[in-house]
Amino acid sequence: MARQLGLLRNLLSRPRVHFCRDPTQTLLPSILSSNARSFSTVPQDTVDDSSSSTPIDPFLKHQSHVIGRLTGIGRNMLKTDVVHYFEDCNLTLQHIKVDYNPGYSPFAMILQFGSQSDFSSAVRTITRKGRLYKLDQVPHDVWDRLKSYDGRSVIFQGFPLNAMQDDIERYLSGFSYNASNMNISLRGRPPTMKAAIVGFRTSIEAMNAYNMKNRGFCLNSPITARVLF
């Protein structure tokens, strides 16, 4: 009994070891979690907006437009005439292109309507005004392939076959135009003359060149001119 009491006394006299919870055990997971968030390359509140920067499919871009070919037009019909004729169909000059034949005489107008409703309204307008013209719906690529000259280009026809670009430039001396983009081609089968499409900076300069140089002469050959729209 005395021996047991001695053992108990020895146990009670030893230094007490206190086991406390290491604070780092609770902080470590939160620190790691915080570091993981701070080193992340993607902000948590960032919303994936990649769909907004996706290029628009050309087919979908044109889907709302309706393209029409207006035939039966006169040789001297202008874009402004078309706008006035279809005054209730939301057409502007920018919605019209001229389709030329190989001799650069206009034979059709290509119209871009904002909706099927506007196209249908144009058809009713033609019927109401006596069917002077014909309007047919055509594919969108008919519009895309046509160049719009916007009244700033003039085609000069009648230059002799031996005329060089220098001769044509002398004929147009005094006018401001882009000589590097001058388009010279042969006319006739077999070729009997040359023609030149000349681009001017403004429609006013193009009209001045037309007024001054239409029915002039180059190397003793008569020259005719036409403003392209």
C-alpha positions as CSV (number, residue, x, y, z in Angstrom):
1,M,0.0,0.0,0.0
2,A,2.8,2.4,0.8
3,R,4.4,1.4,-2.5
4,Q,1.3,2.3,-4.4
5,L,1.0,5.7,-2.6
6,G,4.6,6.4,-3.6
7,L,3.9,5.8,-7.2
8,L,0.9,8.0,-7.1
9,R,2.9,10.8,-5.5
10,N,5.6,10.5,-8.2
11,L,3.0,10.8,-10.9
12,L,1.4,13.9,-9.4
13,S,4.8,15.6,-8.9
14,R,5.7,15.3,-12.6
15,P,5.4,18.5,-14.8
16,R,2.1,18.6,-16.5
17,V,2.0,18.5,-20.3
18,H,-0.8,20.6,-21.8
19,F,-2.0,19.6,-25.2
20,C,-3.5,22.6,-26.9
21,R,-4.7,22.8,-30.4
22,D,-2.2,24.4,-32.7
23,P,-3.7,27.5,-34.1
24,T,-2.0,27.0,-37.4
25,Q,-4.1,23.9,-37.9
26,T,-7.1,26.1,-38.2
27,L,-5.3,28.8,-40.1
28,L,-3.5,26.6,-42.6
29,P,-6.5,25.5,-44.7
30,S,-7.9,29.0,-44.9
31,I,-4.4,30.4,-45.9
32,L,-4.0,27.8,-48.6
33,S,-7.5,28.5,-49.8
34,S,-6.8,32.2,-49.8
35,N,-3.5,31.7,-51.7
36,A,-5.2,29.5,-54.2
37,R,-7.7,32.3,-54.9
38,S,-5.1,35.0,-55.1
39,F,-3.0,33.0,-57.5
40,S,-5.9,32.1,-59.7
41,T,-5.6,33.6,-63.2
42,V,-9.4,33.8,-63.7
43,P,-11.3,36.2,-61.5
44,Q,-14.1,34.5,-59.7
45,D,-16.7,37.1,-60.7
46,T,-15.7,37.1,-64.3
47,V,-18.4,36.0,-66.7
48,D,-17.4,34.2,-69.9
49,D,-18.4,36.7,-72.5
50,S,-16.7,35.0,-75.4
51,S,-20.0,34.6,-77.2
52,S,-20.2,38.4,-77.6
53,S,-17.0,38.6,-79.5
54,T,-17.8,35.8,-81.9
55,P,-17.7,37.0,-85.6
56,I,-21.1,37.3,-87.1
57,D,-21.8,34.8,-89.8
58,P,-22.2,36.7,-93.2
59,F,-25.3,34.7,-93.9
60,L,-26.9,35.8,-90.6
61,K,-25.8,39.4,-91.3
62,H,-27.7,39.5,-94.6
63,Q,-30.7,37.5,-93.3
64,S,-32.8,40.5,-92.6
65,H,-32.1,42.2,-95.9
66,V,-34.0,41.4,-99.2
67,I,-32.3,42.1,-102.5
68,G,-34.3,43.0,-105.6
69,R,-33.5,43.5,-109.2
70,L,-35.4,46.3,-110.9
71,T,-35.6,46.0,-114.7
72,G,-37.2,48.0,-117.4
73,I,-35.3,51.2,-116.4
74,G,-34.3,53.8,-118.9
75,R,-30.8,54.6,-120.0
76,N,-30.7,57.9,-118.1
77,M,-32.5,56.7,-114.9
78,L,-30.8,57.9,-111.7
79,K,-30.6,56.5,-108.2
80,T,-32.6,59.5,-107.0
81,D,-35.4,58.6,-109.4
82,V,-35.6,55.2,-107.8
83,V,-35.7,56.7,-104.3
84,H,-38.6,59.0,-105.2
85,Y,-40.5,56.2,-107.0
86,F,-40.3,54.0,-104.0
87,E,-40.7,56.8,-101.5
88,D,-42.6,54.6,-98.9
89,C,-40.1,51.7,-99.0
90,N,-37.3,53.1,-96.8
91,L,-34.7,53.2,-99.6
92,T,-31.8,55.6,-99.7
93,L,-29.0,56.2,-102.3
94,Q,-26.8,53.8,-100.3
95,H,-29.3,51.0,-100.8
96,I,-29.1,51.2,-104.6
97,K,-26.4,49.9,-107.1
98,V,-26.5,50.1,-110.9
99,D,-25.9,46.9,-112.9
100,Y,-24.2,47.8,-116.2
101,N,-23.9,45.7,-119.3
102,P,-20.5,45.1,-121.0
103,G,-20.9,48.4,-122.8
104,Y,-21.5,50.2,-119.5
105,S,-25.1,51.1,-120.3
106,P,-27.4,50.5,-117.2
107,F,-29.9,47.7,-117.6
108,A,-31.0,47.1,-114.0
109,M,-30.9,48.6,-110.5
110,I,-30.1,46.3,-107.6
111,L,-32.0,47.4,-104.5
112,Q,-31.3,46.4,-100.9
113,F,-34.5,46.4,-98.8
114,G,-34.3,46.4,-95.0
115,S,-37.1,43.8,-94.7
116,Q,-39.4,41.5,-96.5
117,S,-42.2,44.0,-95.7
118,D,-40.4,46.8,-97.5
119,F,-39.8,44.6,-100.6
120,S,-43.5,43.6,-100.7
121,S,-44.4,47.3,-100.4
122,A,-42.2,48.0,-103.4
123,V,-44.0,45.3,-105.5
124,R,-47.3,46.9,-104.6
125,T,-46.0,50.3,-105.6
126,I,-45.1,49.1,-109.0
127,T,-48.6,47.5,-109.4
128,R,-50.3,50.7,-108.2
129,K,-48.3,52.9,-110.6
130,G,-49.0,51.0,-113.7
131,R,-46.3,48.2,-113.8
132,L,-43.7,50.4,-115.5
133,Y,-40.9,48.3,-114.1
134,K,-40.4,44.7,-112.9
135,L,-39.0,43.8,-109.5
136,D,-37.7,40.3,-108.7
137,Q,-36.1,39.0,-105.6
138,V,-32.5,37.8,-106.1
139,P,-29.7,36.2,-104.0
140,H,-27.6,38.4,-101.7
141,D,-24.4,37.7,-103.7
142,V,-25.9,39.7,-106.6
143,W,-25.5,42.8,-104.3
144,D,-22.1,41.8,-103.0
145,R,-20.4,41.4,-106.4
146,L,-21.5,44.8,-107.8
147,K,-19.2,47.8,-107.4
148,S,-20.8,51.1,-106.6
149,Y,-19.2,54.1,-108.4
150,D,-21.3,56.6,-106.5
151,G,-21.0,59.2,-109.3
152,R,-17.3,59.7,-108.8
153,S,-16.2,57.7,-111.9
154,V,-16.5,58.5,-115.6
155,I,-16.1,56.1,-118.5
156,F,-14.6,57.7,-121.6
157,Q,-15.1,55.7,-124.8
158,G,-13.8,56.2,-128.4
159,F,-10.0,56.3,-127.9
160,P,-8.2,54.8,-131.0
161,L,-6.4,51.5,-130.6
162,N,-3.0,53.2,-130.8
163,A,-3.8,55.5,-127.9
164,M,-1.6,55.0,-124.9
165,Q,-2.3,56.0,-121.3
166,D,-0.2,59.1,-121.8
167,D,-2.5,60.2,-124.6
168,I,-5.5,59.7,-122.3
169,E,-3.9,61.6,-119.5
170,R,-3.2,64.5,-121.8
171,Y,-6.8,64.4,-122.9
172,L,-7.8,64.8,-119.2
173,S,-5.2,67.4,-118.3
174,G,-6.4,70.0,-115.9
175,F,-8.6,67.6,-113.9
176,S,-7.7,65.9,-110.6
177,Y,-8.1,62.2,-110.8
178,N,-6.3,59.0,-109.7
179,A,-4.2,58.0,-112.7
180,S,-2.9,54.8,-111.0
181,N,-6.4,53.3,-110.9
182,M,-7.3,54.2,-114.5
183,N,-8.9,51.1,-116.1
184,I,-8.3,51.0,-119.8
185,S,-10.0,48.3,-121.9
186,L,-10.8,47.4,-125.5
187,R,-14.2,47.8,-127.0
188,G,-15.8,45.9,-129.8
189,R,-15.4,42.4,-131.4
190,P,-13.0,42.6,-133.0
191,P,-11.7,45.6,-130.9
192,T,-12.3,48.9,-132.7
193,M,-11.5,51.4,-129.9
194,K,-10.4,51.8,-126.3
195,A,-12.3,52.9,-123.2
196,A,-11.0,54.3,-119.9
197,I,-12.8,54.3,-116.5
198,V,-11.4,57.2,-114.5
199,G,-12.0,57.8,-110.8
200,F,-12.3,61.3,-109.4
201,R,-12.1,62.5,-105.8
202,T,-15.6,63.8,-105.7
203,S,-18.8,63.5,-107.7
204,I,-18.6,67.3,-108.5
205,E,-15.2,66.8,-110.2
206,A,-16.5,63.8,-112.1
207,M,-19.4,65.8,-113.4
208,N,-17.1,68.7,-114.4
209,A,-15.0,66.3,-116.4
210,Y,-18.0,64.9,-118.1
211,N,-19.3,68.3,-119.0
212,M,-16.0,69.5,-120.4
213,K,-14.8,66.3,-122.1
214,N,-17.9,64.6,-123.4
215,R,-17.8,64.7,-127.2
216,G,-14.2,65.9,-127.3
217,F,-11.5,64.5,-129.6
218,C,-8.3,62.5,-128.8
219,L,-5.9,61.7,-131.7
220,N,-8.7,62.9,-134.1
221,S,-11.2,60.3,-132.6
222,P,-14.5,61.5,-131.0
223,I,-14.8,60.7,-127.3
224,T,-18.1,60.1,-125.5
225,A,-18.4,60.1,-121.7
226,R,-20.8,58.8,-119.1
227,V,-20.9,59.2,-115.3
228,L,-21.1,55.9,-113.5
229,F,-23.2,55.4,-110.5
